[in-house]
C-alpha cells in the first residue's frame, strides 16, 4: 500500500521507511489491494453530467478503501466532485472534515496513472 501511495502521491510518504512493514505483509494483501484499486478505477476526468453515473463507484471506493459509509459532508463531496471534474480546488475545511480523502481518492483511482 505504501509503495502504491508513494507512486501515486510522490513526496507524501517515504516508502523506504515503511519497507520493514511491507515485508511483513502477506503478498495476498497487497495483491488484493491492487486488484481492488484496479476494479474501482475512475477516468482521469468526470464531467458534472457523468458524476451521478460514477457516484456509486466513488462511494464504494470510500467504503472499501477508507472504511467510511459515505461522504463526511456536502462540502467534502463538492470538493472531490470538482477535483474529479478536472478543476483546481482550494478546500478550506475544519480538522477532521476529510480533506485528505479529497486528494488521496482521486490519486489512487485515476486510471490514467496506471
N, C-alpha and C positions, 0 to 999 in steps of 0.2 A: 504494500500500500504506500509506504513512504517513497519508494522508488518511483511509483506511478505519480504520486503527488509532486515529487521533485521534478519530474519530467514535464508535467502539465503546468506547474506553478514555480518556475525557476526562482531561486532565492528565498522561497518561503521557509523551507526546512533544509537541513543538512542531512541528506540520506546516508552519508558515510557515518555520521554519529549514531544512526539507527541500525547500522549493519548487524550488530550482535542480536538485536531484537528480531530483525528479519530472518536471520539464520535459524532462529529458534522456532519460527512458524512452520507448520507443515505445508508442503507445496500445495496441497489441495485448497488451503485457504486463499492463497494468492491467486491460484488459477480460477477459483470460483469468483473472486472479486473482479478479476479482469473480464471474465465471461459476463458477469452482471453488468459491468460498465459498458461492454460492447452491446449487450441487449438493450440497454436503456439509452443508448446514444441519441444525440439530438443533432439536427443540422446546424451549420455554422450560424445561420440567421433564421429566426422565426418571426414572420411578419405579424402584425396585430390581427390580421384576418385568419392566420393559421394558428394563433396561440391556443384558442379553445380546443382545437384538434389535438394539440400536443400536451395540453394541461394534464390529462390523466397520467401520461408517462412521466411528466415532471413530478407530480405528486407521488407516484410510485417510487421514483428515484429518491425523493426526500425521505420517504418511509424506509426504504431498503438501505440507503447509504448513511443517513443521519439519524434514523430511528425516531423521527418526528411524525406526527399524524397528518401534518399539513403545514401551511404557512403560519408563522407566528403572528403576522399582522397583515392587513391590506397593504401597508407601506412596503413590507418585505416583498410581497408578490409583485407590486408595481415596479420596484427596483429591479427584480430579477427579470420581469417581463421586458423592461426597457433594455436591459443588457442583452437578453436573448434576441431582441429585435435589432441589435447592432448599434444601439445608441450609446453614447458616452453617458455615464451616470455618476453623480456625486450623491452618495447616500448618507444623510445625517440622521442616524437613529440612535436611541439610547443603548447603553450597555445591555447585552442580553437580548437584543431585538432581532438578531440573526443576520448581521451584516456579512459575516464570514461565509455563510451559505450562499449569499448572493454572488460571490466571485468563485467559490470553490465548485459549486454545482455546474455552472457552465464550462469551467475548465476541465472538469472530469468527464463530462458527457459530450463535449464538442467532437463530432465525427471528423471534422477537418484536421484535428490534431493527431489522428491515427495514422 
